[in-house]
Amino acid sequence: MKDFENDLIYYPNPDPVKEPRFILKSVDELEKSTKYSVTCNGTERVVYHTDSFDYVVVVDNEAYDLEISIHTPYEKLEIRPSSFGIVPFVKGETVHIHLDEPRKFTVETDGGLHDALFVLCSHRIEKPADTTICFEKGKAYNVGVLTLKSNDTVYIEEGAVVSGCVYADHCDNISIVGNGIINGACWHLPDSNADRFFIYAKWCNNVLLKGFTAVDGPSWHVVPAACDHVVIDDMNIMSRIVTGDGIDITSSQDVEVKNCFIRSTDDSICIKSQRLFEDPSTVRDVTKVRVHNNVIWNAEPGNAIELGYALQSEIHDLVFEDCDIIHCQYEGNMGGAAISIHQADGGHVHDIHYKNIRVEQAEQKLFDIKVLLCRYTEQLAKGEINDIYFDNIQVLNGDIPVSMIRGYQTPTEEVRVHDVHFDNITFMGNKCETWQDMRLVTELANDIYVNGARICRQMKF
């Protein structure tokens, strides 16, 4: 078992991995779980193992009758998200679950955070007629870096495993669809990050990513940068190394993220506007982003839903709604929040909406909104944060987390966070009526509202 206090290694400037570290000769070489076995509708499904989680991809077009056998003793069983209302029937070592429609959920025993099972159900995606690149069931493919061109449609059939990364630069009308797996372990050392993104589209238009599983990439996992018209639907994104962000929407516009399962060892869903690999063309406004109906597990570093730190252009008109944050684990550094805005640069952040979000565990912070100077800063003049709206955010379990709002002040500059609205915030079913109920700390902030009442008007000096 990995020592998670000592073995998570972060290299801010990692040595480049210039070629894949290994060749995957067969899909059978991927390690299988010894703790869990799964059948669905009478057919056994492959359960994969990592040192951070086990997972099974279950594809069917009918109802799902699942039998999950747990081969190690346990006392307490939890199924998350609890909002799905999944009621298991347990007989012996087997957990029986019936689903009328596909769901993505976790099976957790005795509070274990590194040996849970991710059950990732989807409808079967058939091969599109316009497929240009096809990866077939039961086969392993070593692509190194798969470089797409305009009008490419990649089909990854259920049971196919693609080892490598995927890049697209200035492409129109590209798709990656299917129920198979892309595995990025060949591009990083087993316990450290590397210097490349996993699935990276730059200056692309009309991008569809749907149905497949992206696991164990070398750094940020899914990165649309300076892209327009992007749909990320029904994906499973799982990382196990530091800087393993889930989805980094960078300088992109008209983006929808829906029906995904994300377990990340850094920010799970992140908004940025910044230079990538020293390319100034990837600094652009971010607008018209909708993130909804996702299941999020934010592991040790980072935040679950994050704007920042690099926000170098205007960020506005974003909506995050109907998501389940099933874990936001303790970080003990600058992050560790279920929902955060960290402005370290000069872009104006405004008109951001968070609605109907359920948080099952927030070990460090619930909300964290800050303007700050930090190691990620490239623009010294700081941008404002205002007109931020939180409505019906529920903390369902655990300790009551603290929340923070803080502006920025130097002898020559003052930037205050203002016009932040909290409505219908509940902790374990109890509505927060005041900032004290919310455990909210404010500094250098004006016009903060709880259920319509202004609770913060701090003097300027």
C-alpha positions in Angstrom: 0.0 0.0 0.0 1.3 3.4 -0.9 2.4 5.7 1.9 0.2 8.8 1.0 1.9 11.1 3.5 5.4 10.5 2.1 5.1 9.1 -1.4 3.1 11.8 -3.3 6.0 13.5 -5.1 5.6 16.9 -6.7 8.3 18.2 -9.1 7.5 21.8 -10.1 9.9 21.4 -13.1 10.0 17.7 -13.7 12.6 16.2 -16.0 11.0 15.4 -19.4 9.9 11.9 -20.2 11.0 11.9 -23.8 9.5 8.6 -24.9 7.0 6.1 -23.4 8.5 4.2 -20.5 7.0 0.9 -21.5 5.0 -1.0 -24.2 1.7 -2.4 -23.2 1.6 -5.8 -25.0 -1.8 -6.9 -23.9 -4.9 -5.6 -22.1 -4.2 -8.4 -19.6 -1.1 -6.6 -18.4 -3.2 -4.0 -16.6 -3.3 -5.0 -12.9 -6.6 -6.5 -11.7 -8.3 -6.0 -8.4 -8.1 -8.7 -5.7 -10.5 -7.0 -3.4 -13.5 -6.7 -5.7 -15.2 -8.7 -8.4 -18.3 -7.4 -10.3 -20.9 -9.0 -12.5 -23.7 -7.1 -14.4 -26.7 -8.9 -15.8 -24.9 -12.2 -15.2 -21.7 -11.2 -17.1 -18.4 -10.8 -15.2 -16.8 -7.4 -15.8 -13.1 -6.6 -15.5 -12.1 -4.7 -12.3 -8.9 -2.8 -12.6 -6.6 -2.0 -9.7 -4.3 1.0 -8.8 -2.6 1.9 -5.6 -5.2 4.7 -5.2 -8.5 3.1 -6.3 -10.1 0.2 -8.1 -12.5 0.7 -11.0 -14.8 -1.1 -13.3 -16.4 0.2 -16.5 -19.9 -1.3 -16.9 -21.4 -0.9 -20.4 -25.0 -2.0 -21.2 -28.1 -0.7 -22.9 -30.5 -2.3 -20.4 -31.1 -2.0 -16.7 -28.2 -2.8 -14.5 -28.3 -5.7 -12.1 -25.0 -5.5 -10.3 -23.4 -8.0 -8.0 -20.3 -6.6 -6.3 -18.3 -9.1 -4.3 -16.0 -7.7 -1.6 -13.3 -10.3 -0.8 -11.9 -8.6 2.3 -13.7 -8.3 5.7 -15.3 -4.9 6.5 -17.8 -3.5 8.9 -19.2 -0.3 7.3 -20.3 0.1 3.7 -21.0 3.4 2.0 -22.3 4.1 -1.5 -21.7 7.6 -2.8 -23.2 9.9 -4.0 -25.9 9.5 -1.4 -28.2 11.7 -3.6 -28.6 8.8 -6.0 -30.5 7.0 -3.4 -28.9 3.6 -4.1 -30.0 1.1 -1.6 -27.8 -2.1 -1.7 -28.9 -5.5 -0.6 -26.0 -7.3 1.1 -25.8 -11.1 1.3 -22.6 -12.6 2.5 -19.7 -10.9 0.7 -21.9 -9.8 -2.2 -23.5 -6.4 -2.6 -26.6 -6.4 -4.9 -27.6 -3.2 -6.6 -30.2 -2.5 -9.2 -30.1 0.5 -11.5 -32.7 1.5 -14.0 -30.3 3.9 -15.7 -26.5 4.2 -15.8 -24.9 5.8 -12.8 -21.3 6.4 -11.7 -20.8 5.7 -8.0 -18.3 4.6 -5.4 -18.3 1.6 -3.0 -16.3 2.5 0.1 -15.6 0.2 3.1 -14.7 1.4 6.6 -13.9 4.9 5.4 -11.0 3.8 3.2 -10.0 6.6 0.8 -7.4 4.6 -1.2 -9.1 1.2 -1.8 -12.6 2.3 -2.9 -14.3 0.8 -5.9 -15.5 3.1 -8.7 -18.4 1.6 -10.5 -18.7 3.5 -13.8 -21.8 2.7 -15.8 -22.6 3.9 -19.3 -24.7 3.2 -22.3 -22.9 1.5 -25.1 -21.6 3.9 -27.8 -21.7 2.4 -31.3 -19.0 3.1 -33.8 -19.7 6.3 -35.7 -20.0 6.1 -39.5 -17.4 8.8 -40.0 -14.8 7.1 -37.8 -11.2 7.8 -39.0 -9.2 6.1 -36.2 -10.6 2.9 -34.6 -9.3 1.0 -31.5 -10.9 -2.4 -31.3 -12.2 -4.4 -28.3 -9.7 -6.6 -26.5 -6.6 -5.1 -28.0 -3.8 -2.9 -26.5 -2.5 0.0 -28.6 0.7 1.9 -28.0 0.3 5.3 -29.7 2.9 7.3 -27.8 1.3 10.6 -28.8 -1.7 10.4 -31.0 -1.9 13.6 -33.0 -5.3 14.5 -34.4 -6.2 16.5 -37.5 -9.4 18.3 -38.5 -12.4 16.1 -38.9 -10.9 13.1 -37.1 -13.3 10.9 -35.2 -11.6 8.5 -32.8 -13.5 5.4 -31.7 -12.3 3.5 -28.6 -14.4 0.3 -28.4 -15.3 -1.1 -25.0 -12.5 -3.4 -23.9 -9.8 -1.5 -25.9 -6.9 0.0 -24.1 -4.9 2.8 -25.6 -1.5 3.6 -24.0 -0.3 7.1 -24.6 -1.5 10.8 -24.9 -3.7 12.6 -27.3 -2.9 16.0 -28.8 -4.8 18.3 -31.2 -3.6 21.8 -32.4 -5.7 24.1 -34.5 -8.2 21.4 -35.5 -11.9 21.7 -36.3 -14.6 19.1 -35.8 -12.8 16.4 -33.8 -14.2 13.7 -31.6 -13.0 11.0 -29.3 -15.9 8.6 -28.4 -16.4 5.1 -27.1 -16.4 3.0 -23.9 -12.7 2.0 -23.9 -9.7 3.2 -21.9 -6.8 5.6 -22.5 -4.1 5.0 -20.0 -1.3 7.6 -19.6 1.0 5.7 -17.2 3.7 5.3 -19.8 4.4 9.0 -19.8 5.3 9.5 -16.1 7.3 7.8 -13.4 5.2 5.6 -11.1 5.0 8.1 -8.2 5.6 11.5 -9.8 4.2 14.0 -12.2 5.7 14.7 -15.7 5.9 17.7 -18.0 3.1 17.0 -20.5 -0.7 17.0 -20.6 -2.7 13.9 -21.1 -5.5 14.9 -23.5 -4.7 18.3 -24.9 -6.6 20.3 -27.5 -5.3 23.8 -28.3 -7.1 26.3 -30.5 -9.7 23.7 -31.6 -13.3 24.3 -32.6 -16.1 21.8 -32.2 -14.6 19.2 -29.9 -16.5 16.1 -28.5 -15.1 13.9 -25.8 -17.6 11.2 -24.8 -17.9 7.9 -23.0 -14.3 6.8 -22.6 -12.1 6.5 -19.5 -8.9 8.5 -19.1 -6.8 7.1 -16.3 -3.4 7.8 -14.7 -2.1 10.6 -16.9 1.2 12.4 -16.5 -0.2 15.8 -15.3 -3.4 17.7 -16.2 -5.8 15.1 -17.7 -8.2 16.9 -20.1 -7.2 20.3 -21.3 -9.2 22.3 -23.8 -7.0 25.4 -24.3 -8.3 28.4 -26.3 -11.0 26.2 -27.8 -14.6 27.0 -28.8 -17.6 24.7 -28.7 -16.4 21.8 -26.5 -18.6 19.0 -25.0 -17.2 16.7 -22.4 -19.8 14.1 -21.7 -20.0 10.8 -19.7 -16.2 10.6 -19.2 -14.4 8.8 -16.4 -11.3 10.8 -15.4 -9.1 9.4 -12.7 -5.6 10.4 -11.6 -3.2 9.2 -9.0 -0.1 11.5 -9.2 0.3 15.1 -8.0 -0.8 17.8 -10.5 -3.2 15.2 -11.8 -6.0 17.8 -12.5 -9.2 16.4 -13.9 -10.5 18.9 -16.4 -8.7 22.3 -17.0 -10.8 24.6 -19.1 -8.2 27.1 -20.1 -9.1 30.2 -22.1 -12.0 28.4 -23.7 -15.5 29.5 -24.6 -18.9 27.7 -25.0 -17.9 24.6 -23.0 -20.2 22.0 -21.5 -19.1 19.3 -19.0 -21.7 16.8 -18.0 -22.4 13.3 -16.6 -18.7 12.7 -15.8 -16.9 11.0 -12.9 -13.7 12.7 -11.8 -11.3 11.5 -9.2 -8.3 13.8 -9.2 -5.1 14.3 -7.2 -5.3 18.1 -7.8 -8.1 20.4 -9.0 -11.0 18.3 -10.2 -12.7 20.9 -12.5 -10.6 24.0 -13.0 -11.0 27.2 -14.9 -7.8 29.1 -16.0 -6.6 31.7 -18.4 -2.8 31.6 -18.8 0.2 30.9 -20.9 0.7 27.2 -21.4 4.2 26.1 -22.2 5.2 29.7 -22.6 2.6 30.2 -25.4 0.9 33.7 -25.0 -1.9 32.7 -27.4 -3.5 30.6 -24.7 -4.4 33.7 -22.7 -8.0 34.5 -23.6 -11.4 35.2 -21.9 -13.3 32.3 -20.5 -17.1 32.5 -20.9 -20.2 30.5 -21.5 -19.2 27.4 -19.5 -21.7 25.1 -18.0 -20.7 22.2 -15.7 -23.5 20.0 -14.5 -24.5 16.5 -13.3 -20.9 15.4 -12.4 -19.6 13.3 -9.6 -16.4 14.7 -8.1 -13.7 13.2 -5.8 -10.9 15.7 -5.0 -8.0 13.8 -3.4 -5.2 15.1 -1.4 -4.0 18.3 -3.3 -6.1 21.0 -4.9 -9.7 21.9 -4.9 -12.9 20.3 -6.2 -14.3 23.1 -8.3 -11.7 25.8 -8.8 -11.2 29.1 -10.7 -7.5 29.9 -10.6 -4.9 30.5 -9.8 -3.9 31.8 -13.2 -6.7 34.1 -14.3 -5.0 36.5 -16.7 -8.1 37.4 -18.8 -11.7 38.0 -18.0 -13.7 35.1 -16.6 -17.5 35.5 -16.6 -20.9 33.9 -17.2 -20.0 30.4 -15.8 -22.6 28.0 -14.3 -21.8 25.0 -12.0 -24.9 23.1 -11.0 -26.4 19.8 -9.9 -23.0 18.2 -9.0 -22.0 15.9 -6.2 -18.7 16.5 -4.5 -18.4 13.2 -2.6 -14.9 13.9 -1.2 -12.8 17.0 -0.8 -9.8 15.7 1.2 -7.6 17.7 3.5 -4.7 19.5 1.7 -3.1 21.7 4.4 -1.7 24.2 1.9 -3.4 27.0 -0.2 -6.2 24.9 -1.5 -8.4 22.2 0.0 -11.8 23.8 -0.8 -14.9 22.3 -2.2 -15.5 25.5 -4.2 -12.8 28.1 -4.7 -11.8 31.2 -6.6 -8.1 32.1 -6.4 -7.2 35.2 -8.4 -3.4 35.5 -8.6 -3.4 37.6 -11.7 -5.3 40.5 -13.4 -8.4 39.1 -15.0 -11.8 40.3 -13.9 -13.9 37.4 -12.4 -17.6 38.1 -12.3 -21.1 36.6 -12.8 -20.2 33.1 -11.6 -23.2 30.9 -10.5 -23.1 27.8 -8.3 -26.4 26.0 -7.8 -27.7 22.8 -6.3 -24.3 21.3 -5.3 -24.1 18.6 -2.7 -20.9 18.2 -0.6 -20.5 14.9 1.2 -17.1 15.6 2.8 -15.1 18.8 2.9 -12.2 18.2 5.3 -10.6 21.7 5.1 -12.8 24.4 3.5 -16.2 24.8 1.9 -15.8 28.1 0.1 -12.4 29.8 -0.5 -12.4 33.2 -2.4 -9.2 35.1 -2.5 -7.2 37.7 -4.4 -3.5 37.0 -3.7 0.1 37.1 -4.7 1.7 33.6 -5.0 4.1 31.5 -6.9 1.7 31.2 -9.8 1.4 35.0 -10.3 2.5 36.5 -13.6 0.5 39.8 -13.5 1.1 42.0 -10.5 -1.9 44.2 -10.9 -4.8 42.2 -9.5 -8.2 41.6 -11.0 -11.5 42.0 -9.2 -13.9 39.2 -8.0 -17.5 40.3 -7.8 -21.1 39.1 -8.5 -20.6 35.6 -7.3 -23.8 33.6 -6.5 -24.1 30.4 -4.4 -27.6 28.9 -4.2 -28.6 25.7 -2.5 -25.2 24.3 -1.5 -25.6 21.4 0.9 -23.0 19.9 3.2 -24.3 16.5 4.0 -21.8 14.8 6.3 -18.7 15.3 8.4 -17.5 18.3 10.3 -18.7 21.8 9.5 -15.9 23.3 7.3 -14.7 26.9 7.5 -15.1 29.3 4.5 -12.9 32.3 3.6 -13.2 35.5 1.6 -10.2 37.8 1.3 -9.2 40.6 -0.9 -5.7 42.0 -1.6 -3.9 45.0 -0.2 -0.4 46.5 -0.6 0.8 50.1 0.1 -0.2 51.0 -3.4 -3.1 48.8 -4.4 -6.3 47.5 -2.8 -8.6 45.0 -4.5 -11.7 44.0 -2.5 -13.9 41.0 -3.2 -17.5 42.3 -3.4 -21.1 41.4 -4.1 -20.9 37.7 -3.1 -24.3 36.1 -2.5 -25.0 33.0 -0.4 -28.6 31.7 -0.4 -29.9 28.4 1.1 -26.6 27.1 2.4 -27.2 24.1 4.7 -25.1 22.0 7.0 -26.5 18.6 7.7 -30.0 19.9 6.8 -29.7 23.1 9.0 -30.0 26.3 7.0 -27.3 28.9 7.6 -28.9 32.2 8.6 -25.8 34.2 9.4 -22.1 34.3 8.5 -21.4 32.8 11.9 -23.5 29.8 11.0 -21.5 29.5 7.8 -18.2 29.7 9.7 -17.3 32.5 7.2 -14.2 34.6 7.7 -14.0 37.8 5.6 -11.2 40.3 5.2 -10.8 43.1 2.6 -14.3 42.3 1.3 -17.5 44.4 0.8 -21.1 43.6 0.3 -21.3 40.0 1.2 -24.9 38.7 1.5 -26.4 35.7 3.3 -30.0 35.0 2.3 -30.3 38.6 1.0 -29.0 40.3 4.1 -25.8 42.3 3.8 -23.4 41.1 6.4 -20.1 42.7 5.5 -19.3 46.3 4.8 -15.7 46.9 5.8 -14.2 50.3 6.0 -11.4 51.3 3.6 -8.4 53.0 5.3 
